[in-house]
Amino acid sequence: MTTYRAAVIGCSRMGAFIDNEVKGYSSVKRPYSHAAGYTACPRTEIVACSDFREEVMGRFGKVYGVPKARQYADFRELIAKEEPDIVSVATQPEQRAEIVIHAAWSGVRAIYAEKALAASLAEADAMVDAIEEAGVAFNMGTNRRWDLGFDVMKDIVDSGKIGPLKSFIIYANGSLFNTSSHTFDLMLRMNSDQFPISVQASLQGTDEELFDGDKLKIDPQGEGIIYFPNGVTGYALNTPRNSEFEAICDKGNVTARNNGNDWELHERYPIDETGRRFELKQVPFPEFQPSSSTLALIEDLVHALDTGEPTRGGIQIARTNIELIFGFIESHRQRGARVALPLKDRDLRLNRAFAPRQPRYEA
């Protein structure tokens, strides 16, 4: 079988060292970073890396066996010289579109990009065009899409055993680009990746704190309501119930608590002879063996390269995700009005002024 050559652009936390930060998190199964995932996958090998910080890149090379000659300050030079099959783009959203588009047009066959997809809808559109026209396999790092517990959750919803999905609740939506990219993707997956028709939302902060003309100065926290054409309604809340999610169906509900560490399944049962009164009873959640979502994502890319079949994620779903993020922002700008999707204005861009976070090199 083919061993695919992988390169990591962005050698910091999610690119390489976040495994040291999540060592004590029982809900996160390692390998978690891009580089650790490629190392664990028997079908991939890391051949090169790129970062503008020489010290970070040097540490990456020592941990993952990438020699100095294959460490590049310029990602274009890396792609031209190394010709990798798979490129990971583990940068911030502000840099992501340029790298992904260049990789797609340069012959890279598969791309694993961190979330959120891009810094603007215009950039996301350009990424879709490049990925689709070049025929590149694509997945975005919204890890719950490849998490086995959430696979079971979706299987229950899709089975119809507790009736059709009616609502999906996110109990801690967090900041839009960093956190909602995860939570929105989970909502989309549970609703079979339906494209939402409208949103109504509000953000924390004043317009002066958030905006500078057509620039978004920070990654804001937001909460709101998402409407889908099949009648499903999504609720993205910010509550103390951190990383908890609930799929509410006609005849029961499935709840993920503690970021997928604990699961609850409730089914509706009649409580009198008329059959008109019901109560919910907890029943056992199906057993499964937790495993690395990052490794599953990479294996999905490998399968796409082997077979030509589409990935579980894909660039269109990634664009829908960023459409929701900017939909929340636009609703806030319109003082909480319900706004239709897709948005017409696609030029607002995230443009933060901040220093990169230093990775934790040791657990």
C-alpha positions as CSV (number, residue, x, y, z in Angstrom):
1,M,0.0,0.0,0.0
2,T,1.1,3.6,-0.7
3,T,2.7,5.6,2.1
4,Y,1.6,9.2,1.6
5,R,4.1,12.0,2.3
6,A,2.8,14.7,4.6
7,A,4.1,18.2,5.4
8,V,2.9,20.4,8.3
9,I,2.7,24.2,7.8
10,G,2.3,25.8,11.2
11,C,4.4,23.9,13.7
12,S,3.0,25.2,17.0
13,R,0.1,23.9,19.1
14,M,-2.4,22.1,17.0
15,G,0.2,21.4,14.4
16,A,2.5,19.6,16.7
17,F,2.5,20.1,20.5
18,I,-1.0,20.3,21.8
19,D,-0.8,16.6,22.9
20,N,1.3,18.0,25.8
21,E,-1.6,20.2,26.9
22,V,-4.3,17.6,26.8
23,K,-2.5,14.7,28.4
24,G,-4.8,14.8,31.5
25,Y,-8.0,15.3,29.5
26,S,-9.9,12.0,29.6
27,S,-12.3,13.3,26.8
28,V,-9.4,13.8,24.3
29,K,-7.8,10.7,22.9
30,R,-4.3,11.1,21.6
31,P,-2.7,11.5,19.1
32,Y,-4.4,14.9,18.9
33,S,-2.0,17.2,16.9
34,H,-1.6,16.9,13.2
35,A,2.0,15.8,13.4
36,A,1.2,13.2,16.1
37,G,-1.6,11.9,14.0
38,Y,0.6,11.4,10.9
39,T,3.2,9.7,13.1
40,A,0.6,7.2,14.4
41,C,-0.9,6.5,11.0
42,P,0.9,3.6,9.3
43,R,0.0,5.1,5.9
44,T,1.6,8.5,6.3
45,E,5.0,9.9,7.0
46,I,6.1,13.5,7.8
47,V,8.7,14.6,5.3
48,A,8.8,18.4,5.9
49,C,7.6,21.3,8.0
50,S,7.2,25.1,7.7
51,D,6.9,27.9,10.3
52,F,8.1,31.5,10.4
53,R,9.6,30.8,13.9
54,E,12.9,29.0,13.5
55,E,13.0,27.9,17.2
56,V,9.5,26.3,17.0
57,M,10.4,24.6,13.7
58,G,13.6,23.3,15.2
59,R,11.7,21.7,18.1
60,F,9.2,20.2,15.7
61,G,12.1,18.7,13.7
62,K,13.6,17.1,16.8
63,V,10.3,15.5,18.0
64,Y,9.1,14.3,14.6
65,G,12.4,13.5,12.8
66,V,12.4,16.3,10.2
67,P,16.0,17.3,9.4
68,K,17.1,21.0,9.2
69,A,17.3,20.7,5.4
70,R,13.5,20.0,5.3
71,Q,12.5,22.8,7.6
72,Y,11.2,25.8,5.5
73,A,10.5,29.4,6.5
74,D,8.6,29.7,3.2
75,F,5.8,27.3,2.7
76,R,5.9,27.8,-1.1
77,E,9.5,26.6,-1.2
78,L,8.4,23.5,0.9
79,I,5.7,22.6,-1.5
80,A,7.8,23.2,-4.6
81,K,10.8,21.1,-3.4
82,E,9.2,18.4,-1.3
83,E,6.0,17.8,-3.4
84,P,4.0,16.4,-0.5
85,D,0.9,14.3,-1.0
86,I,-0.8,15.8,2.0
87,V,-0.4,19.3,3.5
88,S,-1.6,20.2,7.0
89,V,-2.3,23.9,7.4
90,A,-2.3,24.5,11.2
91,T,-2.0,28.3,11.1
92,Q,-4.5,30.9,12.3
93,P,-7.4,31.8,10.0
94,E,-5.8,35.0,8.8
95,Q,-3.1,33.0,7.0
96,R,-5.0,29.9,6.0
97,A,-6.6,30.9,2.7
98,E,-3.3,31.9,1.0
99,I,-1.7,28.6,2.0
100,V,-4.6,26.3,1.1
101,I,-5.1,27.9,-2.3
102,H,-1.4,27.8,-3.2
103,A,-1.2,24.1,-2.1
104,A,-4.3,23.2,-4.1
105,W,-3.0,24.8,-7.3
106,S,0.5,23.4,-6.7
107,G,-0.5,19.7,-7.0
108,V,-1.0,18.8,-3.4
109,R,-3.6,15.9,-3.4
110,A,-5.1,16.3,0.1
111,I,-5.3,19.1,2.7
112,Y,-6.0,18.9,6.4
113,A,-6.8,22.5,7.5
114,E,-7.4,23.8,11.0
115,K,-10.6,25.6,11.9
116,A,-12.1,28.0,11.3
117,L,-11.8,27.8,7.5
118,A,-10.8,31.3,6.7
119,A,-10.8,34.9,7.9
120,S,-13.5,36.1,5.5
121,L,-16.3,34.6,3.3
122,A,-14.6,35.9,0.2
123,E,-11.5,33.9,1.1
124,A,-13.6,30.9,1.8
125,D,-15.2,31.2,-1.6
126,A,-11.8,31.3,-3.2
127,M,-10.7,28.2,-1.3
128,V,-13.8,26.3,-2.4
129,D,-13.0,27.2,-6.0
130,A,-9.4,26.1,-5.8
131,I,-10.1,22.8,-3.9
132,E,-12.9,21.8,-6.2
133,E,-11.3,22.7,-9.5
134,A,-8.0,21.0,-8.5
135,G,-9.8,17.9,-7.2
136,V,-8.2,18.0,-3.7
137,A,-9.4,15.8,-0.8
138,F,-10.1,18.2,2.1
139,N,-10.9,17.9,5.8
140,M,-11.1,20.6,8.4
141,G,-10.0,20.0,12.0
142,T,-13.4,20.0,13.7
143,N,-12.6,16.8,15.6
144,R,-16.1,15.8,16.8
145,R,-17.0,14.9,13.3
146,W,-14.6,12.0,13.6
147,D,-15.3,11.2,17.3
148,L,-16.8,7.7,17.8
149,G,-19.1,8.8,20.6
150,F,-20.7,11.4,18.4
151,D,-20.9,8.8,15.6
152,V,-23.1,6.7,18.0
153,M,-25.1,9.9,18.8
154,K,-25.7,10.4,15.1
155,D,-26.6,6.8,14.5
156,I,-29.3,7.0,17.2
157,V,-30.7,10.2,15.7
158,D,-30.6,8.7,12.1
159,S,-32.2,5.4,13.2
160,G,-35.5,7.1,13.9
161,K,-35.8,5.1,17.2
162,I,-36.5,8.3,19.1
163,G,-38.2,10.1,16.2
164,P,-36.9,12.8,13.8
165,L,-34.5,15.4,15.0
166,K,-36.3,18.6,16.1
167,S,-33.7,20.7,18.0
168,F,-30.0,20.7,18.6
169,I,-28.6,22.6,21.6
170,I,-25.1,23.8,22.1
171,Y,-24.7,24.8,25.8
172,A,-21.4,26.6,25.5
173,N,-20.8,28.3,22.1
174,G,-17.8,30.3,23.1
175,S,-15.8,32.5,20.7
176,L,-17.0,32.1,17.1
177,F,-13.8,31.3,15.2
178,N,-12.1,29.2,17.8
179,T,-15.0,27.4,19.5
180,S,-18.1,27.8,17.4
181,S,-16.3,26.3,14.4
182,H,-16.3,23.1,16.4
183,T,-19.8,23.3,17.8
184,F,-21.4,24.5,14.5
185,D,-19.8,21.6,12.7
186,L,-21.3,19.1,15.2
187,M,-24.7,20.6,14.7
188,L,-24.4,20.4,11.0
189,R,-23.3,16.7,11.2
190,M,-26.2,15.8,13.5
191,N,-28.6,17.4,10.9
192,S,-27.0,15.5,8.0
193,D,-25.1,18.7,6.8
194,Q,-28.2,20.6,5.8
195,F,-27.4,24.1,4.7
196,P,-29.0,26.6,7.2
197,I,-31.5,29.1,5.8
198,S,-31.1,31.9,8.4
199,V,-29.7,32.9,11.8
200,Q,-30.5,35.3,14.6
201,A,-27.7,36.2,17.0
202,S,-25.9,38.6,19.3
203,L,-22.3,39.1,20.2
204,Q,-20.6,40.2,23.4
205,G,-18.9,43.6,23.1
206,T,-19.6,47.0,21.6
207,D,-19.3,47.8,17.9
208,E,-16.2,49.9,18.8
209,E,-14.6,46.9,20.4
210,L,-15.5,44.5,17.6
211,F,-15.2,46.4,14.3
212,D,-12.9,48.7,12.4
213,G,-14.7,49.3,9.1
214,D,-14.7,46.0,7.2
215,K,-12.3,44.5,9.8
216,L,-13.3,42.3,12.8
217,K,-10.7,43.2,15.5
218,I,-11.3,40.2,17.8
219,D,-12.8,36.7,17.8
220,P,-16.0,37.5,19.6
221,Q,-18.3,35.4,21.7
222,G,-21.7,34.9,20.3
223,E,-25.0,33.0,20.9
224,G,-28.1,32.7,18.8
225,I,-30.6,30.6,16.9
226,I,-30.0,28.7,13.6
227,Y,-32.9,27.7,11.3
228,F,-32.7,24.8,8.8
229,P,-35.0,24.0,5.8
230,N,-36.0,20.7,7.2
231,G,-37.6,22.3,10.3
232,V,-34.7,21.6,12.7
233,T,-33.8,24.5,15.0
234,G,-30.3,24.9,16.5
235,Y,-29.7,26.8,19.7
236,A,-26.1,28.0,20.3
237,L,-26.0,29.2,24.0
238,N,-23.3,30.4,26.3
239,T,-24.0,28.8,29.7
240,P,-21.9,27.3,32.5
241,R,-22.6,23.8,31.0
242,N,-19.4,23.7,29.1
243,S,-18.9,21.4,26.1
244,E,-22.4,19.8,26.5
245,F,-24.6,19.0,23.5
246,E,-28.2,17.7,23.2
247,A,-30.1,16.3,20.2
248,I,-33.8,16.6,20.9
249,C,-36.1,14.3,18.9
250,D,-39.8,13.7,18.8
251,K,-39.6,10.7,21.1
252,G,-36.5,11.2,23.1
253,N,-33.2,12.9,23.4
254,V,-29.4,12.2,23.3
255,T,-27.1,14.2,25.5
256,A,-23.3,14.5,25.5
257,R,-21.8,15.7,28.8
258,N,-18.3,16.6,29.8
259,N,-17.2,17.0,26.2
260,G,-18.3,13.5,25.2
261,N,-17.0,11.7,28.3
262,D,-20.5,10.9,29.6
263,W,-23.6,10.1,27.5
264,E,-27.3,9.9,28.2
265,L,-30.1,8.5,26.1
266,H,-33.7,9.1,27.1
267,E,-36.7,7.5,25.3
268,R,-40.4,8.5,25.6
269,Y,-42.8,5.9,27.1
270,P,-46.6,6.1,27.7
271,I,-47.6,6.4,31.3
272,D,-51.4,5.7,31.0
273,E,-53.7,3.5,29.0
274,T,-54.8,6.3,26.7
275,G,-51.4,6.6,25.2
276,R,-51.6,10.4,25.3
277,R,-49.3,11.0,28.4
278,F,-45.7,10.2,28.3
279,E,-42.5,10.5,30.4
280,L,-38.8,10.2,29.5
281,K,-36.9,7.2,30.8
282,Q,-33.1,6.9,30.7
283,V,-32.0,3.8,28.8
284,P,-28.4,2.5,28.3
285,F,-26.3,4.4,25.8
286,P,-24.6,2.0,23.4
287,E,-21.1,1.0,24.3
288,F,-18.1,2.0,22.2
289,Q,-14.4,2.2,22.5
290,P,-13.1,5.8,22.4
291,S,-10.2,6.5,20.0
292,S,-8.3,9.4,18.4
293,S,-10.4,11.7,16.3
294,T,-7.3,13.2,14.7
295,L,-6.1,9.8,13.5
296,A,-9.6,9.0,12.2
297,L,-9.6,12.3,10.2
298,I,-6.2,11.4,8.7
299,E,-7.4,7.9,7.9
300,D,-10.4,9.4,6.1
301,L,-8.0,11.5,3.9
302,V,-6.0,8.4,3.2
303,H,-9.1,6.5,2.2
304,A,-10.1,9.4,-0.1
305,L,-6.6,9.3,-1.7
306,D,-6.8,5.5,-2.1
307,T,-10.3,5.4,-3.6
308,G,-11.2,8.8,-5.0
309,E,-14.3,8.8,-2.7
310,P,-15.3,12.0,-0.9
311,T,-14.1,12.7,2.7
312,R,-16.5,12.9,5.6
313,G,-15.9,16.6,5.9
314,G,-15.1,18.4,2.6
315,I,-14.7,22.0,1.6
316,Q,-18.4,22.7,1.1
317,I,-19.2,21.8,4.7
318,A,-16.3,23.8,5.9
319,R,-17.7,26.9,4.0
320,T,-21.1,26.3,5.6
321,N,-19.4,26.4,9.0
322,I,-17.8,29.8,8.3
323,E,-21.1,31.0,6.8
324,L,-22.7,30.5,10.2
325,I,-19.9,32.4,11.9
326,F,-20.3,35.4,9.7
327,G,-24.1,35.0,9.8
328,F,-24.0,35.5,13.6
329,I,-21.8,38.5,13.1
330,E,-24.1,40.1,10.5
331,S,-27.2,39.5,12.7
332,H,-25.4,41.3,15.5
333,R,-24.6,44.2,13.2
334,Q,-28.2,44.4,12.3
335,R,-29.2,44.6,16.0
336,G,-30.3,41.0,16.3
337,A,-32.3,40.8,13.1
338,R,-32.9,37.4,11.5
339,V,-30.6,37.3,8.4
340,A,-30.9,34.9,5.5
341,L,-28.0,32.7,4.3
342,P,-25.9,32.7,2.3
343,L,-24.8,36.3,3.1
344,K,-24.5,38.8,0.3
345,D,-21.7,40.8,2.0
346,R,-18.6,38.6,2.0
347,D,-15.9,41.2,2.6
348,L,-15.8,41.5,6.4
349,R,-12.5,40.0,7.5
350,L,-11.1,38.8,10.8
351,N,-7.9,40.8,11.3
352,R,-6.5,40.5,14.8
353,A,-3.4,42.1,16.3
354,F,-1.9,39.5,18.6
355,A,1.3,37.5,19.1
356,P,1.3,33.8,18.4
357,R,0.9,31.6,21.5
358,Q,4.0,29.7,22.6
359,P,3.6,25.9,22.4
360,R,4.2,23.7,25.4
361,Y,7.1,21.5,24.5
362,E,6.8,19.2,27.4
363,A,3.8,17.5,29.0
